[in-house]
Amino acid sequence: MSDSLYRANLLDHYEHPHHYGTLDHPTHQTEGANLSCGDELSISAVIKNGIIDQVAFTARACVVCTASASMLLEQVAGKPLAEATALTVNDITQNLGIELSPIRLKCALLPLETLKNLETVARPPAA
C-alpha cells in the first residue's frame, strides 16, 4: 500500500473511529495518558471466558492516537485477551503503515499500552 493510501486510511480511522463510545456494563475498564502531548484514552471491554466480547474507547487525542486506537480495537474485537495483550510495537506500526517520529510513536502506542492494562483492571459487577 502506498504512503498516501496509508495516510488516507489513518485519516478515515480518525474521522470515523471504529469501536468509539462507551459500554453500558463493562467488565474491565482502564485509562491511559501521554503526558508529553496531552492525549487521554479510556478503554472499556466486556470479557467473557477470556475473549474480548465487546470493546470500546473514548479519547481526547491526536489523529495518530485516535486512529491507532480505532485500528487496534478493530483488530482485537472477538479475540482472546491474552492474544490482544501480546501485540507488539511492530503490530501497531504495521497497522498505521507510515513512518513515525519518536513523539508520534508514543501517541501511536498509547492505545496498546492502555489495552495491556485491561488484564489487571476488572470492574466489580453492577448492582
C-alpha positions as CSV (number, residue, x, y, z in Angstrom):
1,M,0.0,0.0,0.0
2,S,1.4,3.4,-0.9
3,D,2.1,6.1,1.8
4,S,-0.8,8.2,0.6
5,L,-3.2,5.2,0.9
6,Y,-2.0,4.6,4.5
7,R,-2.4,8.3,5.3
8,A,-6.0,8.2,3.9
9,N,-6.7,5.1,6.0
10,L,-5.3,6.8,9.1
11,L,-7.5,9.9,8.5
12,D,-10.5,7.7,7.9
13,H,-10.0,5.9,11.3
14,Y,-9.6,9.3,12.9
15,E,-12.7,10.8,11.4
16,H,-14.8,7.6,11.7
17,P,-13.2,5.7,14.5
18,H,-14.3,2.0,15.0
19,H,-15.5,1.0,18.4
20,Y,-15.7,4.6,19.6
21,G,-18.0,5.2,22.5
22,T,-18.8,3.6,25.9
23,L,-20.2,0.3,27.0
24,D,-23.2,0.1,29.4
25,H,-21.8,-2.7,31.6
26,P,-18.1,-3.3,31.0
27,T,-16.3,-6.0,33.0
28,H,-13.0,-4.2,32.5
29,Q,-12.1,-0.5,32.1
30,T,-8.8,1.3,32.1
31,E,-7.4,4.7,31.2
32,G,-4.1,5.9,29.8
33,A,-2.4,9.3,29.1
34,N,0.5,10.5,27.2
35,L,1.9,13.3,29.4
36,S,4.2,14.6,26.7
37,C,1.4,15.7,24.4
38,G,-1.8,15.5,26.5
39,D,-3.5,12.6,24.8
40,E,-6.0,10.8,27.0
41,L,-7.7,7.5,26.3
42,S,-10.2,5.2,28.0
43,I,-10.8,1.6,27.0
44,S,-13.7,-0.5,28.3
45,A,-14.5,-4.1,27.5
46,V,-16.8,-7.0,28.2
47,I,-14.6,-10.0,28.6
48,K,-16.3,-13.4,28.7
49,N,-14.3,-16.6,29.2
50,G,-11.1,-14.8,28.3
51,I,-12.5,-13.4,25.0
52,I,-13.0,-9.7,24.2
53,D,-16.7,-9.9,23.5
54,Q,-17.2,-6.1,23.3
55,V,-14.7,-3.3,23.4
56,A,-14.9,0.5,23.1
57,F,-12.8,3.6,23.6
58,T,-13.1,7.3,24.1
59,A,-10.3,9.7,23.6
60,R,-9.3,13.3,23.7
61,A,-6.3,12.7,21.5
62,C,-4.5,13.5,18.3
63,V,-5.0,11.9,14.9
64,V,-2.3,9.3,15.3
65,C,-3.5,8.1,18.8
66,T,-7.2,8.0,17.8
67,A,-6.6,6.2,14.6
68,S,-4.2,3.8,16.3
69,A,-6.9,3.0,18.9
70,S,-9.6,2.5,16.2
71,M,-7.3,0.1,14.3
72,L,-6.2,-1.7,17.4
73,L,-9.7,-2.3,18.7
74,E,-10.9,-3.4,15.3
75,Q,-8.0,-6.0,15.4
76,V,-8.7,-7.3,18.9
77,A,-12.5,-7.5,19.0
78,G,-13.6,-11.1,19.4
79,K,-10.1,-12.3,20.2
80,P,-8.7,-13.8,23.4
81,L,-7.5,-11.1,25.8
82,A,-4.1,-12.9,26.1
83,E,-3.6,-12.6,22.3
84,A,-4.6,-9.0,22.2
85,T,-2.2,-8.0,25.0
86,A,0.6,-9.9,23.3
87,L,0.6,-7.5,20.4
88,T,3.8,-5.5,19.9
89,V,5.1,-2.1,18.8
90,N,5.6,-3.7,15.4
91,D,1.9,-4.7,15.1
92,I,0.9,-1.1,15.8
93,T,3.4,0.4,13.3
94,Q,2.3,-2.1,10.7
95,N,-1.4,-1.1,11.2
96,L,-0.5,2.6,10.7
97,G,1.8,2.0,7.8
98,I,3.6,5.3,8.0
99,E,6.9,6.3,9.4
100,L,6.5,8.0,12.8
101,S,8.8,10.3,14.7
102,P,9.6,9.2,18.3
103,I,7.0,11.7,19.7
104,R,4.3,10.3,17.3
105,L,5.3,6.8,18.1
106,K,4.4,7.5,21.8
107,C,1.0,8.7,20.5
108,A,0.5,5.5,18.4
109,L,1.5,3.2,21.3
110,L,-0.8,4.7,24.0
111,P,-3.8,2.6,22.9
112,L,-1.7,-0.6,23.1
113,E,-0.3,0.3,26.5
114,T,-3.8,1.1,27.8
115,L,-5.2,-2.1,26.4
116,K,-2.5,-4.1,28.1
117,N,-3.8,-2.8,31.4
118,L,-7.2,-4.5,30.9
119,E,-5.7,-7.7,32.1
120,T,-5.4,-6.3,35.6
121,V,-8.3,-3.9,35.8
122,A,-11.6,-5.8,36.3
123,R,-14.6,-3.8,37.4
124,P,-17.0,-5.2,40.1
125,P,-20.3,-6.4,38.7
126,A,-23.0,-3.7,38.6
127,A,-25.6,-4.0,41.4
